[in-house]
């Protein structure tokens, strides 16, 4: 698990203290996702797998999850399914390199707020993070 924030990052109005969990098995993409979070002045919590993400969700309050779909063992859709079974799950943004409408539909049916196709820009992802955080009901802490 890695957590980070950009030193001196000036968060957008009222959103700076929020923690966003980014989940991707590719370390370079995980760093890019975390950078988009940190540029908004938020704390990035990083996981390399859906299983690690679920462990972190039991230990940390998370305002938003940004997850990849294709990961070994458990996918981002598996993570979405686990989250949708909880009371008041955090909003989830799904990023994918696939342009498969079935994957996007499945993610949406499981509760994803938005499916974002790779490649994406940091500004685009930052706007989607802002929108998701502004629309959420509140952070969630899953019981062990």
Residue pairs with C-beta under 8 A, 6 or more apart in sequence:
1 45
1 46
1 47
1 52
1 56
2 34
2 45
2 46
3 43
3 44
3 45
3 46
4 34
4 38
4 43
4 44
4 46
5 38
5 41
5 42
5 43
5 44
6 38
6 39
6 41
9 16
9 38
9 39
9 40
9 41
9 42
10 16
10 41
11 17
11 40
11 41
11 42
12 40
12 41
12 130
15 40
15 41
15 42
15 130
15 133
15 134
16 41
16 42
17 42
17 43
18 42
18 43
18 63
18 64
18 133
18 139
19 42
19 43
19 44
19 45
19 60
19 61
19 62
19 63
19 139
20 37
20 42
20 43
20 44
20 45
20 62
20 63
20 64
20 65
20 66
20 129
20 133
21 45
21 46
21 47
21 53
21 56
21 57
21 60
21 62
21 64
21 65
21 66
21 90
22 30
22 33
22 34
22 37
22 44
22 45
22 46
22 47
22 65
22 66
22 67
23 30
23 46
23 47
23 48
23 49
23 50
23 52
23 53
23 65
23 66
23 67
23 68
23 71
23 76
23 79
24 30
24 33
24 48
24 67
24 68
24 71
24 95
25 48
25 49
25 68
25 71
25 72
26 68
27 48
29 68
29 95
29 118
30 46
30 48
32 122
33 44
33 66
33 95
33 125
34 44
34 46
35 44
35 122
36 122
36 125
36 126
36 129
37 43
37 44
37 66
37 129
38 44
39 122
39 126
40 126
40 129
40 130
42 63
42 129
45 56
45 60
45 62
47 53
47 55
47 56
49 71
49 72
49 73
49 74
50 67
50 71
50 73
50 74
50 75
50 76
50 78
50 79
50 82
51 73
51 74
53 65
53 67
53 79
54 79
54 82
54 142
56 62
57 65
57 83
57 140
57 141
57 142
58 141
58 142
58 143
58 144
60 141
61 139
61 140
61 141
62 90
62 139
62 140
63 90
63 133
63 136
63 138
63 139
64 90
64 91
64 92
64 93
64 129
64 132
64 133
64 136
65 79
65 83
65 90
65 91
65 92
65 93
66 92
66 93
66 94
66 95
66 125
66 129
67 76
67 79
67 80
67 92
67 93
67 94
67 95
68 76
68 94
68 95
68 96
69 75
69 76
69 77
69 94
69 95
69 96
69 98
69 103
69 107
70 76
70 96
70 97
70 98
76 94
76 96
76 107
77 103
77 106
77 107
77 110
79 92
80 92
80 94
80 107
80 110
80 111
80 112
81 110
83 89
83 90
83 92
83 111
84 110
84 111
86 140
86 142
87 140
88 137
88 138
88 140
89 111
89 140
90 136
90 139
90 140
91 113
91 132
91 133
91 135
91 136
92 111
92 112
92 113
93 112
93 113
93 114
93 115
93 116
93 125
93 128
93 129
93 132
94 104
94 107
94 112
94 114
94 115
94 116
95 115
95 116
95 117
95 118
95 120
95 125
96 103
96 104
96 107
96 115
96 116
96 117
96 118
97 117
97 118
98 117
99 117
103 115
104 115
107 115
108 115
113 132
113 135
114 128
114 131
114 132
116 124
116 125
116 128
